[in-house]
């Protein structure tokens, strides 16, 4: 995640155990500048469908949830197949 981009401008924001950052995220949610799209995941994109945001950022989300994971060619093929079916 690019830490140089302010929280309210990032498309995907993950909840942190750091209480200062967590408080900032909660404050931005209350102001209506962020919305929760999944457990421990928020977005600054208030106009798009959460499913589209998650689909576009799926590898960033998986990488955050499972640090050190190895995604392979088949991982990409399964993701493409899922997108083609919808």
Number of C-alpha atoms within 10 A of each C-alpha: 10 7 7 7 9 8 20 18 13 17 15 21 21 19 16 13 8 8 10 10 13 14 13 13 23 17 13 16 17 11 10 11 16 24 20 19 16 12 8 11 15 22 24 20 17 13 6 10 10 17 11 10 15 18 12 11 13 13 15 13 16 12 13 13 12 10 8 8 10 8 11 8 7 9 11 12 11 11 13 11 10 10 10 8 6 5
